[in-house]
Amino acid sequence: MAAARYRLATGSLTVFDAAQLAALARIALGHVTREYPHIEPMRLRSAADLLPPSQLHPVFYGSYDWHSCVHSYWLLARIQRLQPELAECALITELFDQQLTHAKLEQERAFFQRPGNASFERPYGWAWLLKLQAELSAGHAVWAKALQPLADDLAQRFCDYLPRLSAPIRSGAHNNTAFALLLALDYADACAHEKLREQIISSARAFYLQDQDCQAWEPGGEDFLSPALQEAALMQRVLSTDEFQEWFARFLPKLAEGQPASLLTPVHSRDRSDGKLAHLDGLNLSRAWCLEALAATQPAALCERLLVSAEAHLQTSLPHIDGDYMGEHWLATFALLALPSRS
């Protein structure tokens, strides 16, 4: 799927028009209730736990895995708020009315409260659930009210977990700490959760403030996140402007010279039917999201370099967000995340 390209006065690059947002919505609507194939990362206590996904998770049972289903709901909620006139929005409303009910979400909540499930979907799925709630709270009061108890639980789990985490997880996949904190911070800001916000800021400073001269030995062959850029994007959010500029200059001191080159160069998946190797398209999209965010606070020359790189990353992977289910069940979300907000 190619996206329309034009430069906005703010310096933003690619955006989707209404027809392309409708196409993203159709991709997500096509799999949020598709139960199989499915991956279930859970601890089995007995044979009684071997239940179909739709019985374990009456809301978020589709999209191959729980977290992909959650963030596909975020995509749908966001598109509905951005373009409520789309025909697909009637289908989104029907789906949400059927699925985002108090009874079903209490079953989702009960799953987390089972013995042995304390770390289920930590931190990636937790963060996406909170980001979904942040989006619903911006304009979907009935659904937000139904989801709030689960959001409350997961926000508290973040607050309990972060002080116990002795060092950040710097992977390029689901466990990445900086990515999770960025999404959780969106929730803390949108829903005025001061305890969570304070914990995120405190943890980010403790984990990353002393980092410098990042070598950015990435990407790994199965990455869909850039550890370096996720960290920088988080610190941009939690530090003052002046403090961030000083930190960023220490963290990536040669970025204005185009170094590390690997950080600014798109990557290519050699097999999009392999779920792990398909991650590289997600890496391009998540890098573009971070690069554009970082560009907004940089001097003109570096801003231009970052925006050009962001555009190259987008154009490399936007044509591949559908066509194979190993990418199709999640890449549309990262495409929307990467593109400028029009809210």
N, C-alpha and C positions, 0 to 999 in steps of 0.2 A: 504494500500500500504506500503510494507516494503521497507526500504532503505538499500543499501549496507553500511557496517560498516568497516571502517579502520581508523587508526590513522596516521595523516600526521606528518612530521617532525616539523611543526609549532605548533603542539599540537591540531590541529583541529580534529574533530571526524567525524560525519556522513556527507557524501556528496551523491548527486545523480549522477549516471552515465547517459550516453546519453539516454538510453532507458527509464529511469525513468523521465528524463526531458521531453522527448517526451510524456510520459503519463500525466504529469502535463499540458503540452500544450493542449493535447486533452480534458482534463477536462475543461479548461477555454474556449476553442473553442466551447465546447458543450453548454455553457450557456451565453456567452457575447451577443448573439443575441436572447436569449430566453426571450420573453417579459413578460410572466406570469409564476408563480405568481409574484407579484410585490408590493413593499411598496413604497409609495410616501410621504415623510415628508415635506409637503409644506402648506403654508397659502393660503386658498381659498379666493379670493376677490369676485368671483361671479361664477355662474354655467358655465360660459365660460371657467373657468380654469380646468374644469373636462374633460380632454383630455387623450387619451391613452398615455402610457409612451413614445412610439416611436415618438409621435408628440411633447411632451414636451422636450424630449432629443433624438434628432436624432442619436447621437453617443452612449451615455452611458445609453441606455434604458433597457439593459438586466441584467442578474445576480442578480435578485431579488430586487436590489436597486442601486441607482446611484453610491455610493461609492464603492460597490463591483465590479461593472462593470469597474470603473476607475482602481481599483488596479488589476483587472484581465487583463486589457490591459498592465499594468506594467509587470505582470508576462510574458505575451506573448512577449513583447518587450525585456525583459531581456533574456529569453530563446533564442530568435532569435539571440541576440548578443553573447551569450555564446556558442551556438551550431548551427551556421548558416547552417550546412550541414543536419540537420534533415529534413525529408520529411514534417513534420508539418510546417516548416518555409515558405513553398510556400503558405499554407493556411493562415498563419499569414500575409504575405505580401499582399495577395488578400484582406483580411479583412481590413487591415490598409489603403490600397489604396482606398478602397470603403468608409470607414468611417471617416478617419482622413483627411477630406478635409476642405478647408477654409470656404466653404458655410455652411457645417453642424456644424462646430465648432463655427461659428458666431451665429448660432441659440442657441447652448449651452451657449454661452456667453450672449446672449440677455436674456435668462431665469434668470440669476443671476442679471440682471439689472432691472428686473421688480420690481415695488413697493411691499414691503413686503418680498422680497427674499434676503435681505441683509445678513441674517444669515443662509441661506440654506447650509446645509452640513458643517457648521462650528463646530470644526476645522478639523474634521477627513477627510471629503471628500476633503477639500482644500489641506490638506497635501498630500494626495495620488495623487491628480492631479499634484502637484508640483514634487513629486517623479517620476511620470510617465514622466514628461517633462525632469527631470534630466537624466533619462534613454534614452529617445529619443535623447537628445542632445549629447549623447556619441557616436552615430553612425547612426542616422536616420534623416538626415538633413531636408528632405522634410516634413516629418511628424512633426518634431519639429517646423519647421517654421509655419505650420498651427496651432499648439497648442499654440504657444507662446503668442498671445494676451490674451487668457484666463488665461494662467499662470501668465502673467503680472498683470492682474486684481486681481487674488487671492493672489499673493505676496503682492500687495498693501493693500489688505484687511487685511492680517496678520499684516502688518506694522501699520495699523490704529487701529486694534483690540487690540493688545497686550498692548499698553499703557493704554487702558481703562479697562483692566482686573485687578482687585484689588488683586486677589489671584489666585493661580493655581487651576485648577480642578483636583482633585486627584482620580477620579473614576477609576474603572477597565474596563470601556467601552469606547464608541466613543468619549466622551468629554474630555478624559484625555489630559491634556495640554502637559506633557512631551513627549508623543508619537508623537503628532502633531509637536512639535518643532524639534524632531529628524528628521522626514521626511522632514520638510521644510528646515532644515539645510543642508540636502543632496542637495537640489535644490540650495540653496544659494551658496554652495561651487562649485557645478558643473557648474553653470551658472553665477558665479561671481556677484551675487546680494549682494553687500556690505551693502546696507541699511538694507535688510532683515537679513543678517547675524549679523550685529551689534545689531539689535533689539532683535533677538533671544538670543544672548549672554547676553545682558543687562537684559532681562526678566528672563532668567534662573537663573542668579545670584541673582536677587531681590527675586524671588520666593523660591529658594531652598538653598541658600548658608548657611543659619543659621540652617538648619535642622540637627538634631542629635538624636542618640539613637532611631532609627526607630523600632517600635514594629512590623511592618508588619502584622497587623491584616487582613490577606487575606488568601485565596481568598474569595470573595463573590460568591454566587452560580451562578451568571450570568456573571462573569468577563471573558474577553478574554485578558486583559492586567494586568500586575502587577504594581500597582502604585509605589511601592518601587523600583523595578528593572528598570522601565522606567525612573524614576527620576535619578537613579544612572548612567544609560547608557547615559543620556543627559549630566549630569555633567562631565562625562568622556570626552565628546566631547568639552565642552566649557571651561574647566579649564586646566591650565598647568598640566603637569604630577605630579609635586611635590604638587601643590595645591589640585589636585584631590585625591592623596593618603592620604593627611591629612584629607580632607573632608570625604572620604569614610570610613576611620578608625573611625571617629566620628559618621557617619550616621548608619553604621552597625557594631558596635564595637565587637560583638560576632560571626561574620560570620565564622571566622576561627575555631570556636568551633562547628559549625553546627547550630547556632542559629541566627534568628528564624527558627526552623525546617520546619515550614509550607512554608517558602520561597523556600526551596530546595527540596520539596517533590512534585512529580507529582500529579495531580488531575484526577478524573475520572467522566465522564458524565454518568448519569444514564438513560438518554433518549436523544438520538441523533436525534430523529424526532422533538424535541421541539427546535425551533430556538434559544431561550435564553439559554437553558441548554446545547445546543451544543457548546456554547461559550467556555466551559471549555477545549475543545481540542485546540482551538485557544490560550487559556492561556498557555497551555503547550508549544506550539510552540513559542509564543512570549517570554516566560520566557527563553527558550533555546537560542534564539537569544541574549537576554541581558546577560545571564550568560556567554556565550562564549566570548562576547565582553569584559565583565568585567574581565574575567580570564586572558586576554592577558596582563594586567598591574599589576597582583598580584604576590606575592612570590610563590614559587613552591608548597608548601603544600596547600595554599588556591586556587591556580590555578587548581590543581588537583581536589579538592573538587567541585569547580564550574563546571569544565568540566564533571565530573562524573554525577553531577546533570543535566547538560544540556543534556547529552546523555540519561539519564533516562526519562526526559521530552519528548524528541523527540520520543523515542521508544514507549512511552505510547500512543501517538496520531498520529504518522505517518500512522499506519494502518487504520485510520478512516477518512482520508481526502476526501474519496468519498464513495458512497453508499446510502447517503440520501441527498436530495437537500438542507436541512437546513444547512448542513455543506459544502456540495459540492460546493455551489456557492461562497465560499470565502476561505476555509481552504487551498487550494493548494497555494494560495498567501503567506499565513503565513508559510507554509512549506518551500517555496523557500526563504523567508526572513530569516528564521532561519538557513539555511544551508550556509556554508562558500562560499564566492565569489570565482569564478574561472576566473574572468575577468582580 
